[in-house]
Amino acid sequence: MLFEARYIKLMEPTKDYFPIREWAEDDRPREKLKLKGKVALSDAELIAILLGSGSRNESAVDLAKRILYSVNGSLIELSKMNIKELCKFKGIGEAKAISIIAALELGRRRRQSEVIVKKKITCSKDAFEYFQAKIGDSSYESFYVLLLNNNNKIIRDILISEGGLAGTVVDVKKIFKAAIENNTSSMILCHNHPSGNIQPSHSDKAITKKLRQAGEQLDIPVVDHVIIGDDKYFSFADESLLSG
């Protein structure tokens, strides 16, 4: 409730509106970044720099706060918005919407690049970081397989299927055909839940069991199945759900 109340307060009309140019220098987003560094800025202030300007009755910072309020302060949810959805906010035109989308996409690609450089999976968090950059903000469910060599280094990832909001169809033969062709030593399964709920469904558990059993027969073990929901994840390995 405290978080919600804070953002409700931000949404209240400002009685005395002052353009950013009239603010104290330390409070202006651009000057604040130059004087104190990027980490000193809030998400709203960083977005305000992207926007460049607000409207006649609202500063760029207040406009940014209003946009963040609509997604409960979540940059993950903001990254899911398209141009049309962003343009519904008064003060946001196509150019500003594109700037926001481009900046968030750059952030996603940077995160993905950082994980790819590592190239080795040592725990469930590594797998989450690798795939979160790919599918963490997707509105549709996708099922991937990450193929590893005998040193747990990444060979490649393969998109097995894409579905709608509710699920995907997983082809077991397609998975192990790719694994054999790439001389895979082990594999990690991963898919996302667009709803944000990371708890495995009955079908999630069933396909994991089926793939695990097939992997045992072919000596290509399934070492984890990671479910991603926004910025959270569930690991079958961490929860000891890969045995039995």
Backbone as a ProteinNet text record, in pm:
[ID]
protein_1_A
[PRIMARY]
MLFEARYIKLMEPTKDYFPIREWAEDDRPREKLKLKGKVALSDAELIAILLGSGSRNESAVDLAKRILYSVNGSLIELSKMNIKELCKFKGIGEAKAISIIAALELGRRRRQSEVIVKKKITCSKDAFEYFQAKIGDSSYESFYVLLLNNNNKIIRDILISEGGLAGTVVDVKKIFKAAIENNTSSMILCHNHPSGNIQPSHSDKAITKKLRQAGEQLDIPVVDHVIIGDDKYFSFADESLLSG
[TERTIARY]
81.5	0	85.2	203.1	288.5	335.6	375.4	420.6	309.4	189.6	75.5	43.2	45.2	12.9	114.1	240.7	344.5	316.8	275.8	249.9	118	21.2	-103.8	-75	13.4	49.9	115.2	196.4	262.6	162.8	47.8	-51.2	-139.2	-134.7	-219.2	-176.6	-270.6	-235.6	-147.3	-47.3	42	-24.9	-41	-107.9	-20.7	108.7	201.5	300	269.4	353.5	470.7	591.2	710.9	783.7	812.4	890.4	1026.7	1085	1213.9	1320.7	1313.5	1415.8	1415.6	1303.7	1295.3	1333.7	1364.8	1404.5	1546.8	1580.3	1718.8	1806.2	1926.4	2012.1	2032.9	2049.5	2073.4	1955	1836	1715	1679.4	1741.5	1711.6	1779.5	1705	1760.6	1893.4	1903.1	2027.2	2144.7	2122.1	2228.8	2264	2161.7	2183.6	2271.5	2247.6	2328.8	2474.6	2495	2631.3	2703.3	2629.9	2690.9	2710.2	2611.5	2612.4	2626.6	2616.2	2627.5	2491.4	2487.6	2361	2290.1	2365.7	2301.7	2221.6	2244.8	2172.8	2031.5	2001.3	1870.5	1771.1	1647.3	1539.4	1500.3	1420.6	1372	1295.3	1214.3	1134.2	1223.4	1330	1419.9	1494.3	1533.5	1599.7	1505.1	1380.5	1281.2	1253	1254.2	1230.5	1336.9	1461.2	1567.2	1536.9	1485.2	1446.9	1334.4	1239.6	1124.1	1165.4	1257.4	1304.3	1216	1085.9	992.4	861.5	785.2	653.8	546.3	450.6	344.2	327.3	225.7	205.4	182.9	118.5	84.5	155.7	256.9	321.3	467	557.3	698.3	724.5	840	878	890.1	936	949.1	812	716.5	581.6	515	539.6	486.1	546.1	676.3	742.6	687.5	661.8	604.7	465.9	390.8	255.4	260.2	355.4	370	411.1	506.8	552.8	441.7	360.3	247.9	156.2	136.6	44.1	92.2	223.7	279.5	334.6	282.7	324.5	475.4	535.7	677.8	768.9	713.2	791.3	844.3	976.8	1036.2	1011.9	998	966	830.8	731.2	598.1	599.2	677.4	687.8	745.7	842.3	905.7	809.9	697.6	598.5	503.8	506.5	413.6	461.8	366.9	400.7	375.9	403	390.9	249	151.4	11.9	-27.5	16.9	-17.5	49.2	173.1	243.4	183.6	138.1	81.7	-53.5	-109.6	-235.3	-213.4	-87.9	-57.5	-47.1	-118.1	-111.9	30.6	86.1	223.8	321.1	271.5	356.2	311.8	401.9	378.1	458.6	451.5	519.6	670.8	730.9	876.6	920.7	846.8	881	858.8	751.8	723.6	835.9	881.4	990.1	1118.8	1145.3	1265.1	1263.5	1147.4	1135.3	1155.9	1089.6	1100.1	1243.4	1308.9	1447.1	1542	1525.3	1613.2	1597.7	1474.5	1450.3	1501.8	1492.5	1544.6	1697.4	1762.2	1907.2	1948.8	1871.2	1898.9	1885.7	1782.3	1762.2	1878.8	1922.8	2032	2164.7	2183.7	2306.5	2309.2	2196.7	2191.6	2218.1	2161.5	2183.1	2329.4	2391.6	2531.8	2622.8	2592.6	2673.8	2669.8	2553.5	2540.1	2610.8	2598.4	2660	2812.3	2870.2	3014.9	3059.5	2979.4	3013.2	3016.8	2914.4	2907.1	2908.8	2903.7	2904.8	2791.9	2720.5	2609	2650.9	2651.5	2693.2	2580.6	2468.5	2356.5	2229.3	2117.6	1989	1983	2049.7	2047.6	2114.9	2222.8	2288.7	2192.1	2117	2019.9	1909.9	1864.6	1762	1811.3	1933.3	1988.4	1999.9	2038	2052.9	1918.7	1815.3	1686.6	1598.3	1618.7	1535.3	1550.6	1673.3	1697.4	1625.7	1598	1530.2	1378.4	1325.8	1180.9	1114.7	1192	1135.5	1021.5	1023.4	917.7	824.3	828.1	742.4	597.1	506.6	363.3	311.8	400.5	361.4	455.6	403.9	485	575.5	701.7	800.8	875.4	910.4	982.1	1117.5	1223.7	1360.5	1433.4	1536.2	1629.8	1769.8	1845.5	1983.4	2074.6	2153.9	2241.8	2379.5	2432.2	2559.8	2659.3	2790.2	2891.4	2930.7	3035.3	3069.7	3133.4	3161.5	3210.8	3102.8	2978.8	2863.7	2872	2947.6	2951.9	2840.5	2789.9	2676.3	2719.8	2650.8	2669.5	2580	2453	2355.7	2222	2132.2	1994.5	1905.1	1796.3	1704.6	1561.6	1493.1	1351	1273.1	1208.4	1133.6	992.1	929.6	793.5	754.7	661.2	600.7	450.7	387.8	243.6	173	55.4	-21.4	3.5	-98.9	-86.7	-86.3	-138.8	-160.6	-60	8.1	100.7	157.1	245	309.3	301.8	335.9	342.7	489.7	533.4	674.5	693	779.2	808.5	935.8	920.3	1033	1135.9	1090.2	1182.3	1266.7	1206.7	1278.6	1390.5	1361.3	1460.1	1581.7	1558.9	1672.3	1742.2	1673.9	1740.2	1844.2	1803.7	1895.4	2009.7	1977.4	2079.8	2186.3	2144.1	2238.3	2322.5	2259.2	2330.5	2437.7	2418.7	2512.8	2606	2610.7	2699.3	2680.6	2556.2	2521.4	2550.2	2604.3	2629.8	2515.1	2451.4	2336	2254.7	2135.8	2050.3	1968.5	1929.4	1841.2	1717.3	1602.5	1475.9	1438.2	1372.8	1326.8	1203.8	1106.5	995	944.4	865.9	815.3	666.4	623.9	481.5	448.7	385.2	353.3	270.6	198.8	116.2	200.6	327.3	413.7	413.5	320.4	313.4	416.6	515	624.8	603.2	492.7	468.8	440.9	503.6	483.7	343.1	288	156.9	172.1	60.3	63.8	131.9	102.3	163.4	313.3	354.5	497.2	570.6	511.5	573.3	574.6	468.2	457.6	560.7	576.3	672.9	815.4	838.7	972.2	1006.5	913	934.7	959.7	880.5	893.7	1030.6	1074.8	1204.4	1320.1	1302.5	1406.2	1426.3	1316.4	1324	1386.1	1350.1	1408.9	1558.3	1596.4	1736.5	1819.6	1760.2	1830.7	1859.5	1766.7	1784.4	1894.3	1909.8	2007.1	2136.3	2145.6	2262.6	2284.1	2173.5	2177.1	2083.8	2133.4	2045.8	1988.6	1865.1	1802.9	1841.8	1924.8	1977.8	1894.2	1803.4	1714.2	1603.9	1496.6	1389.2	1355.9	1377.5	1358.3	1235.2	1146.7	1026.2	1045.9	1028.6	1050.4	917.4	901	784.3	829.9	837.6	890.5	1034.4	1058.7	1194.9	1217.3	1131	1143.3	1157.7	1199.9	1209.1	1188.1	1153.2	1137	1229.3	1306.6	1399.9	1358.1	1335.9	1304.1	1419.5	1542.9	1658.2	1668.7	1650.9	1659.8	1552.9	1438.4	1326.7	1324	1432.1	1445.7	1329	1289.9	1177.8	1223.1	1351.1	1400	1427.2	1387.8	1407.9	1273.1	1276.6	1153.1	1076
-121.1	0	126.7	121.6	239.3	275.7	171	193.9	255.8	200.5	249.6	392.8	422.2	556.4	658	618.1	708.7	750.3	653	684.8	758.1	733	808.4	956	980.4	1117.3	1184.5	1108.8	1164.2	1202.8	1136.6	1161.3	1282.3	1332.4	1445.5	1569.4	1647.4	1767.3	1860.8	1915.7	2010.4	2147.7	2201.5	2331.9	2442.9	2436.8	2538.8	2473	2481.1	2415.9	2505.3	2447	2519.5	2438.1	2496.5	2426	2386.5	2280.6	2232	2340.8	2426.5	2531.9	2626.6	2628.6	2715.7	2642.5	2513.5	2436.7	2474.2	2440.9	2454.1	2364	2406.9	2334.4	2189.1	2166	2029.3	1936.8	1994.8	1913.7	1886.6	1959.4	1936.8	1806.5	1715.7	1583.9	1587.6	1669.4	1673.1	1723.5	1833.6	1890.5	1797.3	1732.7	1639.5	1522.7	1475.1	1365.4	1409	1530.6	1580.2	1602.5	1652.8	1685.8	1564.4	1472.4	1363.3	1224.7	1214.9	1084.9	1020.7	924.6	863.4	787.4	730.2	650	735.8	867.9	957.1	987.1	952.9	984.4	871.5	909	810.5	763.8	656.9	610	720.3	793.8	900.5	1010	1042.7	1147	1102.8	975.9	924.8	925.5	886.3	887.6	1031	1122.9	1264.3	1317.4	1271.5	1312.6	1262.3	1140	1086.1	1168.5	1209.4	1284	1423.9	1484.8	1617.5	1730.9	1708.5	1813	1749.4	1825	1778.3	1846.3	1904.1	1977.2	2113.2	2186.7	2321.9	2321	2215.7	2211.6	2100.9	2041.2	1927.3	1917.4	1902.8	1888.5	1749.3	1732	1600.8	1498	1543.2	1450.9	1404.4	1497	1459.1	1367.2	1393.2	1306.7	1166.3	1160.5	1030.6	956.5	1029.1	967.7	911.3	985.1	940	811.1	803.1	682.8	565	588.1	481	435.8	529.3	494.1	393.3	409.5	321.9	177	156.1	19.9	-16.6	51.7	25.1	37.2	128.6	154.4	50.4	-42.8	-153	-120.6	-118.5	-96.8	-216.4	-334.7	-454.5	-435.9	-390.8	-369.3	-254.2	-152.2	-39.1	-84.7	-176.4	-223.9	-304.1	-347.4	-423.3	-331.9	-203.7	-110	-75	-61.9	-25.5	123.8	169.3	311.9	362.7	286.7	328.3	343.9	250.5	256	374.6	403.5	515.9	649.2	654.2	779.5	815.3	726.1	756	855.9	870.3	967	1106.8	1200.8	1337.9	1388.5	1439.6	1487.7	1392	1272.3	1174.1	1161.9	1198.9	1178.3	1059.1	1034.5	917.8	921.9	1040.2	1052.6	1019.3	1070.3	1041.3	893.8	838	696.5	609.5	643.2	567.4	579.5	697.2	716.5	626.6	617.1	531.5	385.4	341.6	201.5	167.6	258.2	234	223.7	310.8	309.3	180.2	135.7	11.7	-109.8	-105.5	-215.9	-220.5	-106.2	-103.2	-164.7	-133.5	-191.9	-343.4	-392.1	-537	-601.5	-539.4	-596.3	-592.5	-488.2	-481.3	-596.8	-620.3	-729.4	-863.1	-883.5	-1007.4	-1021.9	-912.6	-916.5	-952.1	-899.3	-927.1	-1075.4	-1137.8	-1279.6	-1363.9	-1326.4	-1403	-1405.2	-1294.7	-1289.3	-1395.2	-1419.3	-1518.9	-1658.5	-1693.9	-1817.4	-1946.3	-1936.4	-2056.7	-2049.6	-2160.4	-2166.3	-2248	-2184	-2253.6	-2270.6	-2200.2	-2208.6	-2161.3	-2175.8	-2137	-1987	-1906.2	-1761.9	-1726.8	-1798.9	-1775.2	-1800.7	-1910.7	-1944.6	-1838.4	-1794.7	-1689.8	-1562	-1519.9	-1397.9	-1409.4	-1526.5	-1547.6	-1531.9	-1596.2	-1596.9	-1477.2	-1417.2	-1303.4	-1191.2	-1174.9	-1072.9	-1104.4	-1231.3	-1272	-1265.3	-1318.8	-1339.1	-1285.3	-1218.8	-1172.4	-1074.5	-994.5	-895	-928.8	-1054.3	-1095.3	-1112.8	-1079.3	-1095.2	-1233.5	-1313.6	-1446.8	-1551.4	-1670.5	-1776.9	-1839.3	-1853.1	-1914.7	-2022.5	-2129.9	-2241.3	-2256.9	-2245.7	-2255.7	-2373.8	-2418.1	-2515.2	-2456.3	-2462.5	-2416.1	-2539.1	-2552.9	-2668.4	-2636	-2728.4	-2707.5	-2817.3	-2783.1	-2886.6	-2946.2	-3028.8	-3096.8	-3005.5	-2880.3	-2781.3	-2680.7	-2714.3	-2626.9	-2494.4	-2491.6	-2372.8	-2381.5	-2266.1	-2260.1	-2295.2	-2391	-2421.6	-2330.2	-2331.3	-2243.3	-2258.2	-2165.6	-2181.8	-2202.5	-2273.9	-2304.6	-2274.2	-2195.5	-2170.1	-2290.3	-2360	-2480.4	-2446.9	-2353.3	-2315.9	-2181.9	-2116.1	-1993.8	-2012.3	-1963.9	-1980.9	-1850.5	-1860	-1741.3	-1700.7	-1648.6	-1603.1	-1720.1	-1834.9	-1944.6	-2058.1	-2077.9	-2189.4	-2216.2	-2317	-2356.5	-2507.4	-2556.6	-2699.8	-2737.4	-2838.1	-2876.4	-3010.3	-3011.1	-3131.6	-3196.4	-3310.2	-3378.2	-3422.4	-3474.8	-3522.3	-3408.5	-3291.8	-3175.2	-3135.1	-3141.6	-3102.5	-3193.8	-3324.5	-3416.7	-3434.1	-3408.3	-3407.5	-3295.1	-3177.1	-3063.3	-3089	-3152.7	-3181.5	-3275.5	-3379.9	-3476.7	-3412.6	-3333.1	-3267.8	-3171.1	-3116.7	-3019.1	-3078.8	-3213.2	-3280.9	-3229	-3222	-3166.1	-3264.3	-3212	-3294.5	-3285.4	-3170.9	-3152.4	-3035.4	-3018	-2908.9	-2849.7	-2724.6	-2654.1	-2611.7	-2639.1	-2596.4	-2460.8	-2380.8	-2251.8	-2204.7	-2155.7	-2087.4	-1977.5	-1889	-1775.1	-1786.9	-1724.3	-1709.3	-1560.8	-1517.7	-1374.9	-1316.8	-1401.8	-1353.9	-1305.9	-1348.4	-1313.6	-1417.9	-1511.8	-1619.4	-1726.3	-1747.6	-1837.9	-1981.7	-2007.9	-2144.6	-2238.4	-2357.5	-2450.6	-2508.4	-2520.6	-2581.6	-2733.7	-2802.4	-2948.3	-2987.1	-2914.1	-2946	-2915.5	-2811.7	-2781	-2898.1	-2950.7	-3064	-3188.8	-3207.5	-3327.5	-3325.3	-3210.9	-3204.8	-3212.7	-3158.9	-3168.5	-3314	-3387.4	-3528.6	-3608	-3578.8	-3649.2	-3624.8	-3500.6	-3465.9	-3519.7	-3516.7	-3570	-3719.2	-3792.4	-3936.8	-3967.2	-3888.5	-3907.2	-3876.9	-3774.6	-3738.8	-3846.7	-3913.5	-4022.3	-4136.9	-4164.5	-4271.6	-4238.5	-4112.8	-4070.3	-4016.4	-4021.3	-3969.7	-3820.9	-3748.7	-3602.3	-3548.1	-3537.1	-3500.9	-3359.2	-3347.6	-3216.5	-3172.3	-3070.6	-3031.5	-2923.5	-2861.5	-2764.4	-2725.3	-2675	-2612.9	-2483.9	-2372.7	-2241	-2175	-2130.4	-2057.4	-1910.7	-1823.2	-1680.3	-1605.8	-1519.8	-1432.2	-1292	-1207.2	-1071	-1077.7	-1028.6	-1027.4	-1133.4	-1237.4	-1346.8	-1477.9	-1583.5	-1712.6	-1827.3	-1941.6	-2065.3	-2168.9	-2237.5	-2339.6	-2476.7	-2570.4	-2706.8	-2770	-2738.4	-2795.1	-2744.4	-2613.9	-2556.5	-2611.6	-2646.6	-2697	-2849.9	-2914	-3060.5	-3131.5	-3078	-3135.9	-3210.7	-3244.3	-3314.9	-3462.6	-3511	-3652.4	-3721.1	-3851.9	-3928.9	-3948.9
0	0	0	68.5	71.3	-68.4	-144.7	-281.8	-364.6	-351.5	-428.9	-391.1	-260.4	-214.6	-266.2	-271.2	-319.3	-462.8	-546	-685.7	-705	-616.6	-622.7	-595.3	-498.8	-467.2	-587.5	-658.5	-776	-884.8	-883	-987.4	-958.6	-835.3	-801.6	-881.2	-931.1	-1008	-927.8	-994.4	-928.3	-926.3	-806.6	-795.4	-851.9	-820.2	-868.4	-963.2	-1090.2	-1191	-1227.5	-1223.5	-1263.3	-1368.5	-1484.4	-1586.3	-1530	-1583.7	-1534.4	-1540.6	-1640.8	-1653.2	-1534.6	-1457.3	-1340.7	-1212.4	-1220.9	-1103.6	-1062.1	-939.4	-894.4	-982.1	-1010.6	-1104.3	-1062.2	-932	-882.5	-904	-926.3	-942.2	-1087.5	-1180.5	-1321.7	-1366.2	-1430.2	-1463.7	-1539.6	-1642.6	-1721.2	-1637.8	-1566.2	-1484.5	-1368.9	-1312.9	-1201.8	-1246.7	-1369.9	-1423.2	-1439.1	-1488.9	-1508.8	-1375.6	-1275.5	-1147.9	-1057.3	-1057.5	-960.2	-1022.2	-1155.1	-1219.8	-1242.7	-1332.9	-1374.4	-1263.1	-1169.2	-1063.7	-966.8	-967.9	-876.4	-923.8	-1049.8	-1106.5	-1083.7	-1059.7	-1049.9	-1188.8	-1197	-1326.8	-1398.7	-1323.6	-1384	-1441.6	-1370.8	-1419.6	-1545.8	-1551.5	-1670.8	-1790.5	-1767.1	-1874.8	-1918.8	-1823.3	-1855.4	-1951.5	-1933.9	-2026.2	-2166.6	-2177.2	-2307.1	-2369.8	-2286.1	-2336.1	-2383.2	-2311.5	-2350.6	-2302.7	-2306	-2262.6	-2219.5	-2143.6	-2101.3	-2184	-2114.6	-2184	-2117.2	-2158.4	-2106	-1955.3	-1904	-1762.2	-1684.8	-1746.6	-1680.6	-1725.9	-1631.3	-1665.3	-1720.8	-1783.3	-1836.4	-1724.2	-1606.5	-1492.3	-1446.6	-1436.4	-1393.2	-1496	-1622.8	-1728.1	-1715.8	-1690.8	-1674	-1552.7	-1444.9	-1324	-1353.2	-1433.8	-1467.5	-1549.7	-1641.9	-1723.2	-1635	-1544.8	-1455.6	-1362.1	-1318.3	-1231.6	-1299.2	-1429.4	-1503.5	-1508.4	-1486.4	-1488.1	-1350	-1246.7	-1108.4	-1088.8	-1163.4	-1147.7	-1210.1	-1287.4	-1343.7	-1483.6	-1498.9	-1630	-1721.4	-1661.7	-1741.1	-1809.3	-1733.5	-1791.2	-1891.1	-1861.6	-1954.5	-2087.7	-2083.8	-2207	-2294.1	-2238.9	-2315.4	-2393.4	-2362	-2426.8	-2566.8	-2658.3	-2795.4	-2818.2	-2938.1	-2970.4	-2945.8	-2990.6	-2977.3	-2831	-2747.7	-2605.1	-2537.1	-2571.7	-2510.7	-2554.7	-2677.2	-2729.6	-2667.8	-2588.8	-2519.5	-2406.6	-2362.9	-2256.7	-2317.2	-2259	-2306	-2291	-2397.9	-2395.2	-2462	-2499.6	-2567.7	-2713.2	-2802.7	-2944.6	-2993.3	-3121.1	-3177.6	-3154.8	-3171.6	-3156.3	-3013.7	-2914.7	-2775.7	-2742.1	-2794.4	-2770.4	-2826.3	-2945.9	-3009.5	-2928.2	-2872.5	-2790.9	-2667.4	-2602.7	-2484	-2521.6	-2627.3	-2670.9	-2709.4	-2781.8	-2826.3	-2707.4	-2608.2	-2491.1	-2411.5	-2393.5	-2319.1	-2395.5	-2527.7	-2608.8	-2601.6	-2598.2	-2582.1	-2448.5	-2343.7	-2213.1	-2215.6	-2284.5	-2295.5	-2370.4	-2478.9	-2558.4	-2482.4	-2403.3	-2324.3	-2224	-2160.3	-2062.2	-2129.5	-2246.5	-2319.1	-2359.4	-2404	-2445.3	-2328.5	-2210.7	-2092.9	-2057.9	-2074.6	-2043.5	-2148.1	-2274.5	-2382.5	-2367.2	-2321.3	-2301.5	-2202.7	-2100.5	-1998.9	-2058.6	-2135.5	-2212.3	-2130.4	-2000.3	-1917.8	-1816.2	-1800.2	-1706.4	-1584.3	-1469.4	-1347.4	-1245.7	-1268	-1174.1	-1244.1	-1175.7	-1234.6	-1264.2	-1182.4	-1204.8	-1337.1	-1372.3	-1500.5	-1616	-1605.1	-1710.3	-1716.5	-1600	-1595.3	-1662.2	-1628.6	-1686.5	-1838.6	-1884.6	-2028.7	-2100.4	-2046.3	-2115.8	-2082.4	-1966	-1930.8	-2032.5	-2082.4	-2183.5	-2314.4	-2338.2	-2461.5	-2450.2	-2340.7	-2334.1	-2207.9	-2121.8	-1995.2	-2009.5	-2117.2	-2135.4	-2251.3	-2294.3	-2406.6	-2362.1	-2450.9	-2422.3	-2461.9	-2522.4	-2567.4	-2510.5	-2490.8	-2432.6	-2537.9	-2502.2	-2590.5	-2513.3	-2582.6	-2519.4	-2587.5	-2507.3	-2557.1	-2494	-2563.2	-2507.8	-2520.4	-2411.6	-2411.2	-2411	-2516.6	-2531.4	-2473.5	-2391.1	-2322.9	-2358.2	-2356.4	-2376.4	-2241.8	-2238.7	-2113.6	-2009	-2044.9	-1948.5	-1910.1	-1942.9	-1916.1	-1991	-2098.5	-2182.8	-2287.1	-2324.1	-2416	-2558.1	-2616.6	-2758.4	-2840.9	-2806.9	-2870.9	-2800.7	-2827	-2779.5	-2900.8	-2880.1	-2989.5	-2946.3	-3025.9	-3002.9	-3053.6	-2963.2	-2998.7	-3044.2	-2974.6	-3014.6	-2954.9	-3021.6	-2972	-2971.2	-2868	-2858.1	-2833.7	-2774.3	-2742.2	-2599.2	-2536.3	-2398.3	-2301.1	-2343.2	-2249.3	-2257.2	-2370	-2374.8	-2512.6	-2518.8	-2643.3	-2658.3	-2776.4	-2802.5	-2814.7	-2740.6	-2737.4	-2808.4	-2909	-2987	-2931.7	-2863.7	-2799.6	-2903.1	-3016.3	-3119.7	-3176.1	-3193.7	-3245	-3148.9	-3020	-2919.2	-2922.4	-2920	-2911.9	-3046.7	-3154.4	-3285.3	-3287.6	-3239	-3233.7	-3136	-3024.7	-2924.6	-2979.4	-3048.8	-3106.6	-3215.6	-3300.8	-3410.9	-3360.8	-3241.3	-3186.3	-3080.8	-3074.3	-2978.2	-2835.8	-2795.2	-2665.5	-2552.1	-2442.4	-2324.2	-2224.4	-2217.5	-2129.3	-2181	-2125.6	-2173.2	-2059.9	-2082.1	-1989.7	-2067.3	-2012.3	-2072	-2014.2	-2093.7	-2041.8	-2117.9	-2045.9	-2110.6	-2018.4	-2072.5	-1996.4	-1970.7	-1864.1	-1833.8	-1843.3	-1951.6	-1968.3	-1854.2	-1782.4	-1670.8	-1553.8	-1550	-1437.9	-1327.5	-1332.4	-1233.5	-1269.1	-1183	-1216.5	-1168.6	-1102.5	-1055.5	-1173.6	-1176	-1287.3	-1289.9	-1408.3	-1424.7	-1431.8	-1435	-1449.4	-1579.7	-1687.9	-1817.5	-1816.8	-1743.1	-1730	-1665.5	-1560.5	-1490.4	-1578.1	-1653.6	-1737.8	-1850	-1917.6	-2028.5	-1974.9	-1856.5	-1795.7	-1767.3	-1711.4	-1681.9	-1809.8	-1912.1	-2039.9	-2102.7	-2101.9	-2160.4	-2075.2	-1944.6	-1856.4	-1880.5	-1893.2	-1916.3	-2052.7	-2153.7	-2286.3	-2282.7	-2208.1	-2195.9	-2128.7	-2031.7	-1964.6	-2061.3	-2148.8	-2246.4	-2347	-2380.2	-2481	-2419.9	-2288.8	-2216.1	-2243.4	-2253.3	-2265.3	-2155.5	-2034.4	-1923.1	-1930	-1884.9	-1864.8	-1724.4	-1713.8	-1583.2	-1513.6	-1587.7	-1523.9	-1621.1	-1564.6	-1641.4	-1568.7	-1636.3	-1575.1	-1634.5	-1546	-1587.6	-1551.4	-1648.3	-1626.5	-1627.5	-1529.5	-1523.1	-1490.3	-1589	-1573.3	-1521.5	-1399.5	-1346	-1239	-1237.5	-1141.4	-1217.9	-1146.4	-1212.7	-1114.6	-1170.7	-1094.8	-1156.6	-1073.3	-1120.1	-1070.2	-1163.2	-1125.4	-1048	-1086.6	-1019.1	-875.8	-857.4	-723.9	-631.3	-688.3	-608.6	-603.7	-652.5	-649.7	-719.7	-835.8	-910.8	-1036.8	-1043.3	-1160.6	-1134.8	-1018.5	-987.2	-973.7	-979.6	-962.7	-1090.4
[MASK]
++++++++++++++++++++++++++++++++++++++++++++++++++++++++++++++++++++++++++++++++++++++++++++++++++++++++++++++++++++++++++++++++++++++++++++++++++++++++++++++++++++++++++++++++++++++++++++++++++++++++++++++++++++++++++++++++++++++++++++++++++++

